[in-house]
Amino acid sequence: MGTIVSTSRTPDVLRELGARLKTVRLRQNLRVKDLAARAGVGARTIDRMEAGHSVGTDTLVRIMRGLGRIQAFEAFVPPPEPSPYEIDRLKGKQRQRASRRPPPEPGS
């Protein structure tokens, strides 16, 4: 297994993700067709994903659910926490709209 870093190319990330999901499937002693049935997708879709091909977000969610790993999305995209500035400024109120000025791009 490799490491995914910010400089990894998209095809490399997809191959690594596919390899990791295949390892999870095999550790659960699941055949491709069994995971496909659990996830509600075709066996060919599982094969393609494990080979590093792109799949839709809905398909990825189905596969993660089929593997019993849906909670992994909590770590992948955690719920946003308000900044200390927002906590002080809003004083417990929920933000209702965005400002006119777009926020800076990440890494800028």
C-alpha positions as CSV (number, residue, x, y, z in Angstrom):
1,M,0.0,0.0,0.0
2,G,1.2,3.5,-0.8
3,T,0.7,6.8,0.8
4,I,-1.7,9.4,-0.6
5,V,-0.2,12.9,-0.4
6,S,-1.2,16.3,-1.7
7,T,1.1,15.9,-4.7
8,S,-0.4,12.5,-5.7
9,R,-1.9,12.5,-9.2
10,T,-5.6,11.6,-9.4
11,P,-5.0,8.3,-11.2
12,D,-2.6,7.3,-8.4
13,V,-5.1,8.2,-5.7
14,L,-7.8,6.2,-7.4
15,R,-5.5,3.1,-7.7
16,E,-4.6,3.4,-4.0
17,L,-8.2,3.8,-2.9
18,G,-9.2,0.8,-5.0
19,A,-6.4,-1.3,-3.5
20,R,-7.3,-0.3,0.0
21,L,-11.0,-1.1,-0.5
22,K,-10.1,-4.4,-2.1
23,T,-8.0,-5.2,1.0
24,V,-11.0,-4.3,3.3
25,R,-13.2,-6.6,1.2
26,L,-10.8,-9.5,1.3
27,R,-10.3,-9.1,5.1
28,Q,-14.0,-9.5,5.4
29,N,-13.8,-12.6,3.3
30,L,-16.3,-11.1,0.8
31,R,-16.3,-12.1,-2.9
32,V,-16.8,-9.4,-5.4
33,K,-20.3,-10.6,-6.3
34,D,-21.2,-10.7,-2.5
35,L,-20.1,-7.1,-2.0
36,A,-21.9,-6.1,-5.2
37,A,-25.1,-7.6,-4.0
38,R,-24.8,-5.9,-0.6
39,A,-24.0,-2.6,-2.2
40,G,-26.6,-2.8,-4.9
41,V,-24.1,-2.4,-7.8
42,G,-22.8,-4.7,-10.4
43,A,-19.8,-6.9,-9.9
44,R,-18.0,-5.2,-12.8
45,T,-18.4,-1.9,-10.9
46,I,-16.6,-3.4,-7.9
47,D,-13.9,-4.8,-10.2
48,R,-13.4,-1.4,-11.9
49,M,-13.3,0.5,-8.7
50,E,-10.7,-1.9,-7.2
51,A,-8.6,-1.5,-10.4
52,G,-8.5,2.3,-9.8
53,H,-11.2,3.5,-12.2
54,S,-13.4,6.4,-11.3
55,V,-16.8,5.6,-9.8
56,G,-19.6,8.0,-8.9
57,T,-20.0,9.4,-5.4
58,D,-23.3,7.5,-5.0
59,T,-21.5,4.3,-6.0
60,L,-18.7,4.9,-3.5
61,V,-21.3,5.5,-0.7
62,R,-23.0,2.2,-1.6
63,I,-19.8,0.3,-1.6
64,M,-18.7,1.8,1.7
65,R,-22.1,0.9,3.2
66,G,-21.8,-2.6,1.8
67,L,-18.4,-2.9,3.6
68,G,-19.9,-1.6,6.8
69,R,-17.5,1.4,6.6
70,I,-20.0,4.3,6.0
71,Q,-18.8,5.9,9.2
72,A,-15.4,6.5,7.5
73,F,-16.9,9.5,5.8
74,E,-17.0,11.3,9.2
75,A,-13.2,11.3,9.2
76,F,-13.1,12.0,5.5
77,V,-15.3,15.2,5.7
78,P,-15.9,16.1,9.3
79,P,-18.7,18.4,10.3
80,P,-17.4,22.0,10.1
81,E,-16.6,23.6,13.5
82,P,-17.1,27.3,13.9
83,S,-14.0,29.4,14.3
84,P,-13.4,31.2,17.6
85,Y,-14.2,34.5,15.8
86,E,-17.5,33.1,14.6
87,I,-18.3,31.8,18.1
88,D,-17.7,35.2,19.6
89,R,-19.4,37.2,16.8
90,L,-22.5,35.0,16.6
91,K,-22.8,34.4,20.3
92,G,-24.5,31.0,19.9
93,K,-26.6,32.0,16.8
94,Q,-26.4,29.9,13.7
95,R,-25.1,31.6,10.6
96,Q,-28.0,32.2,8.1
97,R,-26.2,33.4,4.9
98,A,-22.8,33.9,3.3
99,S,-21.2,37.3,2.9
100,R,-20.9,38.9,-0.6
101,R,-17.1,38.5,-0.7
102,P,-16.1,34.9,-1.5
103,P,-13.7,33.3,1.0
104,P,-10.0,32.9,-0.1
105,E,-9.1,29.7,-1.9
106,P,-7.5,27.0,0.3
107,G,-3.8,27.3,0.3
108,S,-3.8,30.9,-0.8
